[in-house]
């Protein structure tokens, strides 16, 4: 699998000159918390854990910045239900 890269308000996996997977987030101005609003994984990467790795990248960022996460995206919300070790970051 390709390497995860960080962009403005997103983490992504690119290959062949296009994005193969992406997770986008924004920072709440009042709290600094990260709001995950979208996750996309192309057919090329489905079933390979790309989405989970992208959620983990945002989790790691939130831990570094000492902020919480609001998982508005259904996929991200599912990952927070699935991974008990993320729940301390839930807002």
C-alpha positions as CSV (number, residue, x, y, z in Angstrom):
1,X,0.0,0.0,0.0
2,X,1.1,3.5,-0.7
3,X,2.3,5.9,2.0
4,X,-0.1,8.2,3.8
5,X,0.5,11.9,3.1
6,X,-0.8,15.0,5.0
7,X,-2.4,17.9,3.2
8,X,-4.4,20.9,4.3
9,X,-7.2,19.4,6.4
10,X,-6.7,15.9,5.1
11,X,-4.6,12.8,5.0
12,X,-4.5,10.9,1.8
13,X,-3.0,8.0,-0.2
14,X,-2.0,8.8,-3.8
15,X,-0.9,6.7,-6.6
16,X,-0.7,7.0,-10.4
17,X,-1.2,10.7,-10.1
18,X,-4.5,10.5,-8.3
19,X,-5.9,10.2,-4.8
20,X,-6.7,6.6,-4.0
21,X,-8.0,7.2,-0.5
22,X,-8.7,10.3,1.6
23,X,-10.0,11.4,5.0
24,X,-10.9,15.1,5.5
25,X,-11.3,17.0,8.7
26,X,-11.7,20.6,9.9
27,X,-10.7,22.3,13.2
28,X,-13.4,23.7,15.3
29,X,-12.5,27.3,15.9
30,X,-13.9,27.5,19.4
31,X,-12.4,24.3,20.8
32,X,-9.6,23.2,18.5
33,X,-11.2,19.8,18.2
34,X,-10.9,17.9,14.9
35,X,-14.2,17.1,13.0
36,X,-13.8,14.2,10.6
37,X,-16.3,14.9,7.8
38,X,-15.5,12.6,5.0
39,X,-13.6,9.3,4.2
40,X,-13.1,7.9,0.7
41,X,-11.3,4.7,-0.4
42,X,-11.1,3.8,-4.1
43,X,-11.9,0.4,-5.4
44,X,-8.1,-0.2,-5.9
45,X,-7.6,-0.1,-2.1
46,X,-10.8,-1.4,-0.7
47,X,-10.4,-4.3,1.7
48,X,-6.7,-3.4,2.4
49,X,-7.3,-1.4,5.6
50,X,-6.7,2.0,4.0
51,X,-9.7,3.6,5.6
52,X,-8.6,2.4,9.1
53,X,-5.1,3.7,8.5
54,X,-6.5,7.1,7.6
55,X,-8.6,7.3,10.7
56,X,-5.5,6.3,12.7
57,X,-3.6,9.2,11.2
58,X,-6.3,11.7,12.5
59,X,-6.3,9.9,15.9
60,X,-2.5,10.3,16.1
61,X,-2.8,14.0,15.1
62,X,-5.4,14.6,17.8
63,X,-3.2,12.9,20.4
64,X,-0.2,15.1,19.4
65,X,-2.3,18.2,19.5
66,X,-4.2,17.1,22.7
67,X,-7.6,17.7,21.2
68,X,-10.8,15.6,20.8
69,X,-12.4,14.3,17.7
70,X,-15.9,14.6,16.4
71,X,-16.5,11.8,13.9
72,X,-19.3,13.2,11.7
73,X,-18.4,10.8,8.9
74,X,-20.3,7.4,9.3
75,X,-17.1,5.4,8.5
76,X,-15.1,7.3,11.1
77,X,-17.9,6.9,13.7
78,X,-17.9,3.2,13.0
79,X,-14.1,3.0,13.6
80,X,-14.6,4.7,17.0
81,X,-17.2,2.1,17.9
82,X,-14.8,-0.7,16.7
83,X,-11.7,0.6,18.4
84,X,-12.0,1.1,22.2
85,X,-8.6,2.6,22.3
86,X,-9.9,5.7,20.4
87,X,-12.8,6.5,22.7
88,X,-10.8,8.7,25.0
89,X,-10.6,11.2,22.1
90,X,-14.4,11.3,21.4
91,X,-16.0,14.7,21.9
